[in-house]
């Protein structure tokens, strides 16, 4: 994919999270997080179920204000500004079943008032490059799990936001499709680098796709340790994840996870 | 669904229906039913005699069918509009919902056979009270189902739309309205199927024309075959309306 192609912008904003805490009533879910993702890098968050990962993404995207602390996306620090700067890719693809793959991908453009023809034209330019050519008119119900996930990612990209928030994007897929999608996403991010925050409970997935990985503890979530990924988004995934440095990082992450779950 | 299965779903019920009608034909023609209930044979018409009554009285029956059909169609349309128009503010205002939803339930509990005579006293024997009653008893299933559909939208989908710069209006028209369409059609089908009953009762309690009026007249004159003819017509109206609603549903909801 050529940089600066249609319907995508140069993802330049950095993410900075300082002293972030959040509670739902009495229930404390996040306790004093400090995290950073420089522009064009991918930050991974891995942690046990219920550690507040999804809440963190909602706060990042401006869907919630935190109970305490500061979250900045580029220059935007308030919820409305963050909402305008982040595109959210949910766990389930949440494609709207009544729209074609193309119209789903073009949703953000339509929401901003673009005409149907114009929105379709812009979104369709990305279809071929994402291995979806020929499926523009299909309803989501007729697409495979992997293809649906690709359309959902495309929809997030077409939004043209500087920061992508990915909430366990491949959790619903079988292991083989998931590995394929990780390679696919790695290539997409190599060719069109974005700032992204990726939440997952799959240690291998975050270590492969992200530049840095924060291991979170059980609720209330706090950062147990931060790791630098050995070979982020390497073209040969299998070689990358079996490399001794990767295996070592994976072990360190798993130990931190176990420590944080106690 | 395979073609064999589709064919089976049409052919098997028709075979059972044909068998039942055939049995009735035999039992009515040889006097078994009349004997069993100690009735005069002319009070137990066979399907062939009902068919004959349908044909010979076609002008009279059509005139009365048209009256009843008009009540049903206008009443159903009014009920559908009222159901949808009430569902929208109930979706957006908790206050409105808390205030009017219980009243809608209460309206559903009004016995049609009891309020019918009151409406006749007030508004006479015209078409107005019938339309009102059909509307009153069709708006409820449409309201309940449409409201459920509007409210059952996945909150994650709403979050997704918000991060894609979706305004409240965009979320409503791109997510909530399409989500509410299948339940709306469920309500419409339920409503369509009950309309002949409501229209008939409304006519029975006070009317000058229509299939209900005709059944009362034929009852007095022991024209049993023509009473059956009216029953057959009402059934056909109910089935056809249901089928039409299902057809429109399939044309509109292409994603299922």
Boltz contact constraints between the chains, C-beta under 6 A:
constraints:
  - contact:
      token1: [A, 61]
      token2: [B, 163]
      max_distance: 6.0
  - contact:
      token1: [A, 63]
      token2: [B, 159]
      max_distance: 6.0
  - contact:
      token1: [A, 87]
      token2: [B, 163]
      max_distance: 6.0
  - contact:
      token1: [A, 88]
      token2: [B, 160]
      max_distance: 6.0
  - contact:
      token1: [A, 88]
      token2: [B, 163]
      max_distance: 6.0
  - contact:
      token1: [A, 90]
      token2: [B, 156]
      max_distance: 6.0
  - contact:
      token1: [A, 90]
      token2: [B, 160]
      max_distance: 6.0
  - contact:
      token1: [A, 94]
      token2: [B, 156]
      max_distance: 6.0
  - contact:
      token1: [A, 94]
      token2: [B, 157]
      max_distance: 6.0
  - contact:
      token1: [A, 94]
      token2: [B, 160]
      max_distance: 6.0
  - contact:
      token1: [A, 97]
      token2: [B, 255]
      max_distance: 6.0
  - contact:
      token1: [A, 98]
      token2: [B, 178]
      max_distance: 6.0
  - contact:
      token1: [A, 98]
      token2: [B, 255]
      max_distance: 6.0
  - contact:
      token1: [A, 107]
      token2: [B, 164]
      max_distance: 6.0
  - contact:
      token1: [A, 108]
      token2: [B, 164]
      max_distance: 6.0
  - contact:
      token1: [A, 108]
      token2: [B, 165]
      max_distance: 6.0
  - contact:
      token1: [A, 111]
      token2: [B, 164]
      max_distance: 6.0
  - contact:
      token1: [A, 111]
      token2: [B, 165]
      max_distance: 6.0
  - contact:
      token1: [A, 111]
      token2: [B, 166]
      max_distance: 6.0
  - contact:
      token1: [A, 111]
      token2: [B, 170]
      max_distance: 6.0
  - contact:
      token1: [A, 112]
      token2: [B, 165]
      max_distance: 6.0
  - contact:
      token1: [A, 139]
      token2: [B, 255]
      max_distance: 6.0
  - contact:
      token1: [A, 159]
      token2: [B, 164]
      max_distance: 6.0
